[in-house]
Amino acid sequence: MTPMSSVPVQFLIYVEPQPACSKEPVIIPLDRCLEVQVGVSISFNLSAMNLCNQTVATLTDIAVPSSITGMTHGNLTHSSTNSSIYYMKFTWTPQTNQIGSQQLCTVAYTSENLQSEQYCVTFTVKTSSDTCVTTTTTSTSTT
């Protein structure tokens, strides 16, 4: 058999220890209007919940594997009102070339390297200011 290379190759393998808490974090879905207007800046907080005891594991990151061009985010912040909640502030001003659907995907990680399910949210960029128009219907009856 002919060797594929004369250069020796070494591998270093690190095996993660069994986590003390095996509960994956959960990203809390956005409950805001997902229609945005070109040129109008939006800001929102994306939150994640740590289901482990804080003394065992903490949330260490909300990673953004799929971002929207021009969208920025701040650092991971621990909620002052709920010790299980962490959030990250996102800011974005949609541009004309982004009209249509724009998708943001995120994943939360704990200090024990457990990750949440990937959470993706799709924003609809519009040129008009009639974003998230709601319709209410009332009915009356006469007897």
C-alpha positions in Angstrom: 0.0 0.0 0.0 1.3 3.4 -0.9 1.2 6.1 1.7 -1.0 9.1 0.8 1.5 11.5 2.4 5.0 11.5 3.9 3.9 14.1 6.4 3.0 12.7 9.8 -0.4 13.7 11.1 -1.5 14.0 14.7 -4.9 14.4 16.1 -5.8 15.8 19.5 -9.2 14.7 20.7 -10.9 16.3 23.7 -13.9 14.5 25.2 -16.3 16.8 27.0 -17.3 15.5 30.4 -20.9 14.6 31.1 -22.8 17.8 31.9 -24.0 18.2 35.5 -27.3 19.6 34.0 -28.4 18.2 30.7 -31.3 20.6 30.2 -30.9 22.6 27.0 -31.5 26.3 27.0 -34.6 27.7 25.2 -34.8 30.7 23.0 -38.0 32.7 23.7 -39.8 33.5 20.4 -40.3 37.1 19.5 -43.8 38.4 20.1 -43.4 41.7 18.2 -44.4 42.8 14.8 -42.2 41.2 12.2 -42.9 43.6 9.4 -40.4 46.5 9.2 -40.1 49.5 7.0 -37.1 50.5 4.8 -35.1 53.2 6.5 -36.8 52.9 9.9 -34.5 51.6 12.6 -35.8 48.8 14.9 -34.4 47.5 18.1 -35.5 44.4 20.0 -34.3 42.0 22.7 -34.0 38.3 21.9 -34.2 36.3 25.2 -33.1 32.8 26.2 -34.0 30.9 29.3 -31.5 28.7 31.2 -33.3 25.7 32.6 -30.4 24.6 34.8 -29.7 25.8 38.4 -27.5 28.9 38.1 -24.9 27.3 40.4 -24.5 24.4 38.0 -24.7 26.1 34.5 -25.2 29.6 33.1 -26.0 30.9 29.7 -22.8 32.0 28.0 -23.8 33.0 24.5 -26.6 33.6 22.0 -24.7 32.9 18.8 -25.9 34.2 15.4 -25.0 31.6 12.7 -27.3 33.3 10.2 -27.5 37.1 10.4 -29.2 39.8 8.4 -26.9 42.3 6.6 -26.6 45.5 8.6 -28.1 44.0 11.8 -25.9 44.4 14.9 -26.2 43.0 18.4 -24.9 43.8 21.8 -23.4 41.6 24.5 -25.3 38.9 26.3 -27.0 40.5 29.4 -28.4 38.8 32.5 -32.0 39.9 33.3 -32.2 41.9 36.5 -35.7 40.6 37.2 -35.4 36.8 36.4 -32.2 34.9 37.1 -33.0 32.3 34.4 -33.3 34.8 31.6 -30.6 36.3 29.5 -31.0 38.6 26.5 -29.2 40.2 23.6 -30.2 43.5 22.0 -30.4 43.6 18.2 -30.6 46.8 16.1 -31.2 47.1 12.4 -32.2 49.7 9.8 -33.5 47.8 6.7 -32.3 49.0 3.3 -34.0 49.2 -0.1 -32.1 46.2 -1.4 -33.5 44.1 1.5 -37.2 44.4 0.6 -38.9 41.1 1.1 -38.1 38.3 3.6 -34.9 38.5 5.8 -34.1 35.7 8.2 -32.2 35.8 11.4 -31.1 32.5 13.1 -29.7 32.1 16.6 -28.6 29.4 19.0 -28.1 29.7 22.8 -25.2 28.0 24.7 -24.7 27.1 28.3 -21.4 27.0 30.2 -21.6 23.2 29.8 -21.7 23.6 26.0 -25.3 22.5 25.7 -27.1 24.3 22.9 -30.7 25.2 22.3 -32.6 24.3 19.2 -31.8 26.8 16.4 -34.4 29.6 16.4 -35.0 31.4 13.2 -37.3 34.4 12.7 -38.2 36.0 9.4 -38.8 39.7 9.0 -40.7 41.2 6.1 -39.2 44.4 4.8 -41.7 46.8 3.2 -41.5 50.2 1.6 -44.8 51.5 3.1 -45.5 52.4 6.7 -48.5 50.2 7.0 -46.7 47.5 8.8 -48.6 45.0 11.0 -52.0 46.5 10.3 -54.6 44.7 12.3 -58.2 44.5 11.5 -61.0 44.3 14.1 -64.4 43.2 13.4 -67.5 43.9 15.4 -70.9 42.5 15.0 -74.2 43.6 16.3 -77.4 41.7 16.4 -80.9 42.9 16.7 -83.7 40.9 18.2 
